[in-house]
Amino acid sequence: MPRDAARQRERLREAPVLGAMISKPFDTPSKVSAQEGEVLVDGPNGFALSFTPEAAEETSDRLLFGAAEAKGQQLQEAQRAGKKRR
C-alpha cells in the first residue's frame, strides 16, 4: 500500500464518529480521492469517510440534489427578506 493511502486509511480510523453533533455547516469543500478501489473523502476538522464506488456515485447524486434544494431555499428566503424591507 502506498504511504499516502496508508496515511488516508489511518485518518479514517481516527476520524470523528458519525452522528456527533455538528454546530454549523462546513463551508470548506472536502477533498476526494480514489485509493485501492475505494473513494476516500477527507473533509474539514478531520472528518473522513470511505465509500465503495457505487455508494460514492449515489452520495454524489444526493449531495447535488440537496445542494440545489438548499440553494433554492436560500434564494426564497432572500426574496422574502427583500419584500419585508420594502
Secondary structure, DSSP 8 states (H G I E B T S, - for coil): --HHHHHHHHHHHHS--TT---SS---S--EEEEETTEEEEE-GGG-EEEE-HHHHHHHHHHHHHHHHHHHHHHHHHHHHHHHHH-
